[in-house]
Amino acid sequence: MPLPSTAKLQTRWQIPLALSVTIFINYLDRNNLALAIPRIAQDFEWSDREVGSKGELLLAAFYISYALSNMLLSPIAERMGPKRSVIAAIAAFSIVTILSAPFGYSFTALIVLRLLLGLGEGVHIPMASAITSQWFQPGERSRANAIWGSGILVSTAIAPLIVVPLIQFWGWRPTFAVLGAGGMLLSIPLVYFLIPDSAHQAEQATFNKMPDNLSQRQPPVPYRRDYRFWLITAGGSLNAFCAFGLLNWLPTYFNRAKGINFEQLGWPLALVFAAGIVGIILMAYLGDKLQQRTVLAGLGFLVAGGMVYIASTTTQVSLLVLCFAIAVFCQSAYGAQEYAIVQRILPSDRVGAGTGLYNGLAVLLGGVGGSLIPGSIVAATGSFDAGILSLVVGAWLASFVMFMLARLIRY
């Protein structure tokens, strides 16, 4: 069925583009701490074991409050309106990032700030998912979600080139303040002017009556009682474990385990995460074209785990960067399909709340695990290589889950 030819629908692809900028800022503010840990460790005079034990607490604090915010605040945010909630989230996490400058002088203060940052960011992605489901058909959603999801990978790739030099020049506290203020001034006007308040009821009805909509093929089941929802949540949790484990620990791993100087971290990290940008574009296209999203994700995890294992065994920087780049490229197969699959399973009027529950649990289990488990292994053994190998196990378990889901949902 063709889309209604309204002015809003003709310009609807600007919606995920605007969201991608806000997600870029979100992840810049979220991941600045991971890039700053080597400098924070120097300021506070931490040993390698203290980097593992205290670093894991700083990183995990964010994911605990972020997960709870996803689960508890997303239903409220969906009722308040996805657009207004995105603006409120941007203001909240930007202000907390700015406050790192005057208050970030003790370990306790940093823990509190990370908790507040997670609380502020929590509803951002669930509301982006809700907005996407309003404006795009199921067959378009891998591309639409990948556009705003690419903000994650672009931010992750570019952040080392922005944050590391700024920390070198200004120090990490002023850098955080500049990132928070600049991001807020850029993101809020984009959302206000480029994202409509909501799709017209008739337009939403057109999307919901598409013949390939899941609800048309079987009686609706409350998503909390749908075992496929819990299976994708398990896959998302394992993905979060791998993704956030890599985001949080790769800068320190390159620095402490592989001997790459802090001043030289920018380009190796940028190259690794730039591979994910290419991957998410290609995988989103293949997902919408082949309609085999779960199979693509399973294959991606399988290869990614193998590449991380090989990387842990080498001391050659070029091979190290290449293996991690291939791993991130392959893992992006899940990132490109993730929210399209979630949106397909959820009822159209519960996408925001359901995505919040999915994202919250995935981050609570996987994000916290990706911070704590590698850090705990490093703290116990003193070996960063041992910590990074936990991500191999997570990737292969995720591959198994996605192949199971592929037998249950043809999408």
N, C-alpha and C positions, 0 to 999 in steps of 0.2 A: 504494500500500500504506500503510495507516495506521501511525502511529508506535506503538511499545509504550507502554502506559499505566503507566509507572513514575513514582515520585515525582520522580526525577531529571529525566526527560524533561519533566514538567509544569512544572518550574522552569528549564528550560534557557535561556530567553531572558535570565535574569539573568547568564549567562556572558558574552555580548558586552557587556552593560552594565558589568560589573565590569572587563572588559578595556578598555573605552573610557576609564575613569578612569585606568588605568595608562598608556595611550597618551597621554592628555592630559598627564600628568606627564612622560612621556618627551619629548614635543615641547616642553614648557615648558623643560626643562633643555637641550634641543638648541638651541633657537632664541633663548635668552636672549643669546647672544653677538652675533647679528645685530642685535638691538635695542640692544645696548650699544656697538656699534662707533662710533657718533658720539661717545660719551663717552670710550671708550678712545682714539680718535684725538685728542681734546682732551688727555687725560692724557699721551699719548706725543708730542704735538705733530706729528702727521702732516699732510702736505699732501694735496690731492685725489689726486695720483698715488700717494702712499704708502698712502692708504686703499685704492686699487685693488690695489696690488701686495701689501701686507701683509695686507689684509683677505681677499684670495683665498686666501692660504696658511693663514690661521687657519680659514677655512671649509672649505677642501679637506682639511685634515689630518683633520678628523672623518670625512669621507666615505671616505677611503682606508682607515682602520682599521675603520670601520663595515662597509664592503663586504667586506673580508677576513674579519671576524668572522662575517658572514652566511654566507659560503661555506664557511669552514673549521670553524666551531664548531656550526653548525646540526645536522649529522648527529650530533654528540656529544650535543648538547642534546636531540635527539629520543629518543635511547636513554636518556638520564638521566631523561626524562619532561618533557613540555611545561610542566606546572604548576610543578615545582621549578625548571625553567630560567627561567621568567618571574620567579619570586621572586629568583633569583640575579642576573638582569639588572638588576632594579630596585635591589637593594642596591648593585650595582657602579656603575651610572651616577649614583646619588644621592650616593654617597661621593665620587666624582670631582668632582661639581658643588660639594659642600661644600668640597673642597680648593682651589677657586679663590680662596677668601678669603685663606688664609694664603700661598699660593704664586703668585698671579697678578700678580706685580710686574715681570715681564720678558716680552718677546715670545717668547723661547725657552720659558719656563715655560708660557705660554699654548698654544703649539704642542703641548707634551708632554701637557698636560691635555686638549686636544681629541682627541689620538690615543687617550688612555685612555678618554675618554668614548665615542668610537665603538666601541672594543673592548667596552665594557660593554653598550652598547645593541644590539649586533649581532643577538642571537638573539631579541629580544623579539617583533618582528613575525612572523618565521617560526613561532615557537611559538604565537602567537595564531592564525595560519592553520591550524596543525595541530589546535589545540583546536576551532576552528570546523568543520573538515571531519569531526571525530569526531561532532559533535552535531547537524549540520544537513544536510538533504537538498540535492541540487544545485539544486532549484527554490526553495530558501529562502536561498541563500547570498549573494545580492546584499544582501538586507536584513540578514542576520546580520553579514556583513563590514562593511557600511556603519555598523552601530551602533558597533562598536569603531573603525572608521575615522573616524567623526565626531569622535572624540577628537582627531584631528590638526587638523581644521578648527576645532573649538571652542577648542582650545589656541592655534591661530594667531590666531584672532579676539580672544580675551580677553587673550592675553599682553601686547599693547601697553598695555591698561588696567591690568594688574597690574604688569608689569615696569618700564615707563617711569616711573610715579610713584614706585615703590620706589627706582629708581636716582636719581631726583631727590632723594629724601628721605635715603637711606642711602649712596648710591654703589653702583657696580656689583658690587664684590667682596662686601660683606655681603649684597646682594640674592641673589647666586648661592648663598651658604651657606644662607640661609633657604629658598630654593626647593628645594634638595637635601634638607634635613632634613625639611621639611614633606611633600614628595612621598613620601619613603620611609615616613614614619609613616602616611600615608594609604593608599598603594597595597598594601603587603605584607599587611596584615590583610584587605583586600578579596579578594585572590587566594587567600589561605589558607582563608578561610571560605566564599567564594561560588563558587569554581570546583572542581568535582569532579576527582579525580585523573585519571580517564579514563572514557570510555563503556564500558559492559559489552560484552563480545564479541558477544553476541546482538544488542544494539542497533546496533553498528557493522555487523554483517552485514546488518541490515535496510536501512541506508542504502546499503551497497555493492551490494545486489541490486535497487535501484530500476530500473524498466524504462528510464528515460531516462539511465542512467549510460553515459558514453562507452565504458567498457570492454566493455559488453554489445553494442555495435554493430560492433566491429572488433577484431581480435587486438591484445593489448597490445603496445606498443612501448616499450623503455626511453626514458625521457623525454629523456635526453641525445641520443638519435638521432631525436627527433621534431621535425621542422622547425617545427611549430606552436609548440612551446615556445620555440624561438629567435626566432620572429617576435614572440611576445608579449613576449619579453625585449627585443627591439629597441624595441617600442612603450613598454615600461616604462622603458627608458633615456631615451627622448626625453621621456616624461612627467616623469621625475625631473629632467631638465635644465631643463624649464620650471618645475616646481613648486619645486625647491630654488633655482633662479635667482631666482625671485620672492620666496621666503621670505628668502633671504639678502641680496638687494640692494634690495628695495623700501623698507625704512626709510631706508637711505642715499640711495636715488634720490629719495624724497620730500624729504629734508632738503637734499641738496646740489644736485640738478638742478632741483627745483620750488620750492625756497625755503620749505618748511614747517618752522617752528621745531621743535626737538627736543621742547619742552614740549607742542607741539600735535600730535605724531604719533599719539597714542593712538587718537582717534576715527576719523581717516581710515583707518588700518590695520585697526582693528576692523571698520569697515563693509565694507571690501574682503573680508576673510576670512570675515565673517559670511555673505556671499552664498554661500560654499562650503558652509556648514552646510545652508542651504535647498536648495542644489543636490544635495548627496549624498543627502538624504532623498528628494527627488523622483525622482532618477535611479535610486536603488536600487529604489524601487517600480516604476518603468517597466521596469527591467531584468528583474525577476522576473515582471512581468505580460506584457510583450511578448516576452520571450526573444530580444531583439535587442541584446544587450549591446555587441557589437563595433561595430555601426552607430551606436548612441547615442554611444559613445566617439569615433568618427571625426568625427561632426558637431560634438561638443563642442569638439574640438581646432580644427576649422576656424574656428568662430566666435571662439574664444578668441584665436587669433592675430590676427585682424582687429581685435579690441578693443584688444589691446596696442599695435598699430600706431597706431591712432587716439589712444590715450593719450599716446604719445610725441610727438605733434605739437601737443598743447594746453598752454596755460599756465593755463587756468581750473581751479581746484582741484576744483570740483564735477563738471565733466566728466571730469577726471582720475580721481577716485575712482569715478565711475559706470562708466567704461570698464573699469577694473581689476576692479571688482566683477562686472561681466558676464563678464569673462574667467575669473575664478575660479569663478563659477557654472557656466559651460560646461565648464571643465576637470574639474569634479567628476563629470562623466559618466563619465570614465575611473576616477576614484577609487572610485566606487560599484561598478564592475564588475570592477576589477583582480584582486582575489584570488579572486573567483568563477570567472573565466576560468582563472586559473592552477590552481586546485584541480580544475577540470573536466578539464584536460589531464593532470594528474599522477596516478600510481597512488595508491590510498588509503593505502598504507603508506609512501609517500615524500613526503607533502605537506610535512612540516617541512623535510626536507633539500632538496627541490625548490624550495620557496619561498625557502629560504636562498640557493640558487644564483641563482634569478631576482632576488631582492631585492638580493643582493650585486653582481651584474653591473649591474643597473639603477642602483644607487647609485654603483658604481665608475665607470661610463661617464657616466651622467647627472648624478648628484649632484656628482661632482668637476668635470665639465664645466660644470654650472650655477654653480659657484663660480669656476672658473678663467677660463672664456671671457668672461663679461661683465666680470670684473675685469681681465683682460688687455687687453680692448678699451678700457676706461676708462684703464688705465695707459698705453696706447700713444697714445690720442687726447685724453685729458683730457675726454672727453664721456660722461656717464652715459646720455644718450639713445641713443648708438650702442651702448653695452653692452646696454641693455634690448631693442634691436631683434633681438638674437640669439635672444631667446625667441620672437619671431614665427616665425623660420625653424624652430625646434625644434617649435613647435606644428603647423605645416603639414606637416612631415615625419611627425610622429606621426599626423596625420589620414590621410595616405596609407597608412601601415603598418596602421592599424586597418581601413581599407576593404579592404586585401588580406586580412587575417585573417578578415574577415566572409565572404569567399568560401570559406574553408576550414573554418570551424567555425560551426555554426548553434546559437548559444547566447547 
